[in-house]
Amino acid sequence: MTHFLIDTLNIMTTEELTNNVLLALDEIRPFLKSDGGDISLISIDDDKHVKVRLEGACISCSVNQMTLKAGVETTIKKYAPQIETVVNIM
């Protein structure tokens, strides 16, 4: 008899995943807005790859890639561990 262990914590429906990513963006948004920026969810592809758009002052900010990786991606992965990549779409 074969037993399969399913990690239910990391398996979400597409709707749950989208809601969790939006919650993550809501958490990071005040930080971005404090510097005149914002962020929008563009898409989630294959339930693993998130595309966002940094807006406002974030567009021309010299540290926007650091913000994307250290802030946005980390926060999204906290809410949705199955996410593998987060990219900014201009």
Kinemage of the C-alpha trace (Angstrom):
@kinemage 1
@onewidth
@group {chain A} dominant
@subgroup {mainchain}
@vectorlist {calphas} color= white
{ca met a 1} P 0.000 0.000 0.000
{ca thr a 2} L 1.378 3.404 -0.987
{ca his a 3} L 0.678 6.464 1.125
{ca phe a 4} L 0.845 9.978 -0.203
{ca leu a 5} L 1.452 12.927 2.055
{ca ile a 6} L -0.194 16.061 0.750
{ca asp a 7} L 0.887 19.372 2.200
{ca thr a 8} L -2.517 21.023 2.389
{ca leu a 9} L -1.011 24.249 3.681
{ca asn a 10} L 0.552 24.940 0.288
{ca ile a 11} L -2.316 23.818 -1.927
{ca met a 12} L -4.841 26.572 -2.534
{ca thr a 13} L -7.541 27.018 -5.093
{ca thr a 14} L -6.911 29.735 -7.651
{ca glu a 15} L -9.457 31.907 -5.847
{ca glu a 16} L -7.789 31.396 -2.452
{ca leu a 17} L -4.400 32.084 -3.978
{ca thr a 18} L -5.608 35.312 -5.590
{ca asn a 19} L -7.207 36.449 -2.331
{ca asn a 20} L -4.009 35.720 -0.393
{ca val a 21} L -1.840 37.582 -2.896
{ca leu a 22} L -4.210 40.557 -2.663
{ca leu a 23} L -3.961 40.418 1.147
{ca ala a 24} L -0.170 40.471 0.830
{ca leu a 25} L -0.327 43.515 -1.454
{ca asp a 26} L -2.642 45.228 1.031
{ca glu a 27} L -0.023 44.630 3.736
{ca ile a 28} L 2.828 46.136 1.696
{ca arg a 29} L 0.774 48.960 0.128
{ca pro a 30} L 1.041 51.450 3.072
{ca phe a 31} L 4.840 51.218 2.895
{ca leu a 32} L 4.779 51.957 -0.839
{ca lys a 33} L 2.229 54.764 -0.475
{ca ser a 34} L 4.346 56.437 2.210
{ca asp a 35} L 6.899 57.068 -0.555
{ca gly a 36} L 4.328 58.048 -3.184
{ca gly a 37} L 4.076 54.624 -4.799
{ca asp a 38} L 1.553 51.842 -5.149
{ca ile a 39} L 1.223 48.339 -6.573
{ca ser a 40} L -1.355 46.449 -8.633
{ca leu a 41} L -1.798 42.751 -9.271
{ca ile a 42} L -1.636 42.034 -13.011
{ca ser a 43} L -1.883 38.240 -13.059
{ca ile a 44} L -1.028 34.941 -11.439
{ca asp a 45} L 0.203 32.402 -13.979
{ca asp a 46} L 0.078 28.639 -13.363
{ca asp a 47} L -0.676 29.370 -9.676
{ca lys a 48} L 3.094 29.978 -9.226
{ca his a 49} L 4.141 33.182 -10.961
{ca val a 50} L 2.869 36.612 -9.922
{ca lys a 51} L 3.006 39.666 -12.153
{ca val a 52} L 2.576 43.051 -10.495
{ca arg a 53} L 2.894 46.640 -11.607
{ca leu a 54} L 4.756 49.097 -9.400
{ca glu a 55} L 3.144 52.513 -9.793
{ca gly a 56} L 3.681 56.162 -8.936
{ca ala a 57} L 7.055 57.014 -7.420
{ca cys a 58} L 7.994 53.317 -7.476
{ca ile a 59} L 8.390 53.453 -11.261
{ca ser a 60} L 11.453 55.685 -11.175
{ca cys a 61} L 12.768 54.630 -7.772
{ca ser a 62} L 16.377 53.444 -7.909
{ca val a 63} L 15.698 50.669 -5.382
{ca asn a 64} L 12.443 49.334 -6.849
{ca gln a 65} L 13.978 45.914 -7.639
{ca met a 66} L 15.168 45.609 -4.050
{ca thr a 67} L 11.689 46.617 -2.856
{ca leu a 68} L 10.166 44.047 -5.193
{ca lys a 69} L 12.357 41.184 -3.943
{ca ala a 70} L 12.817 42.063 -0.280
{ca gly a 71} L 9.400 43.532 0.392
{ca val a 72} L 6.797 42.456 -2.116
{ca glu a 73} L 8.006 38.941 -2.944
{ca thr a 74} L 8.725 38.077 0.688
{ca thr a 75} L 5.296 39.288 1.787
{ca ile a 76} L 3.502 37.443 -1.027
{ca lys a 77} L 5.335 34.205 -0.180
{ca lys a 78} L 4.307 34.608 3.454
{ca tyr a 79} L 0.650 34.572 2.382
{ca ala a 80} L 1.046 32.148 -0.535
{ca pro a 81} L 4.079 29.861 -0.121
{ca gln a 82} L 3.480 28.120 -3.459
{ca ile a 83} L 4.428 31.289 -5.356
{ca glu a 84} L 7.815 30.864 -7.034
{ca thr a 85} L 8.390 34.207 -8.755
{ca val a 86} L 7.207 37.795 -8.541
{ca val a 87} L 7.992 40.141 -11.421
{ca asn a 88} L 7.227 43.774 -12.128
{ca ile a 89} L 5.493 44.408 -15.460
{ca met a 90} L 5.989 47.918 -16.758
